[in-house]
Amino acid sequence: MSKIMHVQTVLAVDELETLKQKTGESSTKEALAKAVHHFLECEYTHVEDMWAKKLEKVVKRKREEI
C-alpha cells in the first residue's frame, strides 16, 4: 500500500484557474493531483532538453506524413 502525505503550496489565483482549465477539473485538489501525475508520467520531464526532444518528435511525425 502507498504511503500518503498531505502537502501544500502557494499559487497565484490566475495560475490556479489556468491549471483547472487545462486539466478540466473544477476542484483545486483534483487539478493539482492531475498535474502532478502528468508531470511524473510525462516522457519529456525526464529529458535534459525537453523542448528539443519534443520538437524532434513533431518533425519526425510530420516527415512521416509526407
C-alpha positions in Angstrom: 0.0 0.0 0.0 1.2 3.5 -0.8 2.0 6.0 1.9 0.0 9.2 1.6 1.3 12.7 2.6 -0.6 15.9 2.8 1.2 18.8 1.0 0.5 22.5 0.5 1.7 25.1 -1.9 1.2 28.7 -2.8 -0.1 29.7 -6.2 -1.4 32.9 -7.7 -5.2 32.7 -8.3 -4.8 33.2 -12.1 -2.3 30.3 -12.2 -4.7 28.1 -10.3 -7.6 28.9 -12.6 -5.4 28.2 -15.7 -4.4 24.9 -14.2 -8.1 24.0 -13.6 -8.9 24.9 -17.2 -6.0 22.9 -18.6 -6.7 19.8 -16.5 -10.5 20.1 -17.0 -11.1 19.8 -13.2 -13.2 22.2 -11.1 -11.6 21.5 -7.8 -8.1 22.6 -6.8 -7.3 19.2 -5.2 -8.1 17.3 -8.4 -6.4 19.8 -10.7 -3.2 19.6 -8.7 -3.3 15.8 -8.4 -3.8 15.5 -12.2 -1.0 18.0 -12.9 1.4 16.2 -10.6 0.5 12.8 -12.1 1.1 14.1 -15.6 4.4 15.6 -14.6 5.6 12.3 -13.1 4.4 10.2 -16.1 5.3 12.6 -19.0 8.2 11.3 -21.1 9.5 14.9 -21.5 10.1 15.7 -17.9 13.0 13.3 -17.6 14.8 14.6 -20.6 17.6 17.2 -20.2 16.4 19.4 -23.2 12.7 18.7 -23.1 11.8 21.2 -25.9 14.4 19.9 -28.3 13.2 16.3 -27.8 9.6 17.2 -28.3 10.4 19.2 -31.4 12.3 16.2 -32.8 9.3 14.0 -32.3 7.0 16.5 -34.1 9.4 16.9 -37.0 9.7 13.1 -37.4 5.9 12.8 -37.3 5.5 15.5 -40.0 8.1 13.8 -42.2 6.2 10.5 -41.9 3.0 12.2 -43.0 4.6 13.5 -46.2 
